Amino acid sequence: MAQIEQTQLTQIHNLRRAYATAKLRIAEIEIEKQGLFIQLSKVSEKIAEEEEAIKAQFGDDAVIDLKTGEVTNGNS
């Protein structure tokens, strides 16, 4: 019966292991990515809540300087 050389067999095993490791890493990254999307969505919701609170306090046309915190009327 014909047989491949031991070095060839070892090389195939190593390549398959590298392939499986890369696939697993991609899956881990996708899971992490989904977690980041959830985190991003939560932060976006908090931003919207803060913006609504500011509108309620200063009016819909309020403009806030994000460096100084100064609030001005958007129509000025």
C-alpha positions in Angstrom: 0.0 0.0 0.0 1.3 3.5 -0.9 1.9 5.9 1.8 2.9 9.6 2.0 6.1 10.6 3.8 6.0 11.5 7.5 7.1 15.1 6.7 4.1 15.4 4.3 1.7 14.0 6.9 3.1 16.3 9.6 2.8 19.3 7.2 -0.9 18.5 6.4 -1.7 18.1 10.1 0.0 21.5 10.9 -1.8 23.2 8.0 -5.2 21.8 9.2 -4.5 22.9 12.7 -3.6 26.4 11.5 -6.8 26.5 9.4 -8.9 25.4 12.4 -7.2 28.0 14.6 -7.9 30.8 12.1 -11.6 29.8 11.8 -11.9 29.8 15.6 -10.3 33.2 15.9 -12.7 34.6 13.2 -15.6 33.2 15.2 -14.3 34.8 18.4 -13.9 38.1 16.6 -17.5 37.9 15.3 -18.8 37.3 18.9 -16.7 40.3 20.1 -18.0 42.4 17.3 -21.6 41.6 18.2 -20.9 42.6 21.8 -19.5 45.9 20.6 -22.6 46.5 18.5 -24.8 46.0 21.6 -22.5 48.3 23.6 -22.7 50.9 20.8 -26.5 50.7 20.7 -26.7 51.2 24.5 -24.4 54.2 24.4 -26.5 55.7 21.5 -29.6 55.3 23.7 -27.9 57.1 26.6 -26.9 59.9 24.3 -30.4 60.3 23.0 -31.7 60.3 26.6 -29.2 63.0 27.6 -30.0 65.1 24.5 -33.7 64.9 25.4 -33.0 66.0 29.0 -31.0 69.0 27.7 -33.8 69.9 25.3 -36.3 69.8 28.1 -34.1 72.0 30.2 -32.8 74.5 27.6 -35.3 74.2 24.7 -35.2 72.5 21.3 -33.1 75.1 19.7 -30.3 75.0 22.3 -26.7 74.6 21.0 -24.1 73.4 23.4 -20.4 74.1 23.0 -18.9 70.7 23.9 -15.6 72.2 24.9 -17.0 74.8 27.3 -20.5 73.6 28.1 -21.9 77.0 27.1 -25.5 76.9 25.9 -26.7 79.3 23.3 -29.9 79.7 21.3 -29.6 78.0 17.9 -31.4 80.9 16.2 -28.8 83.4 17.3 
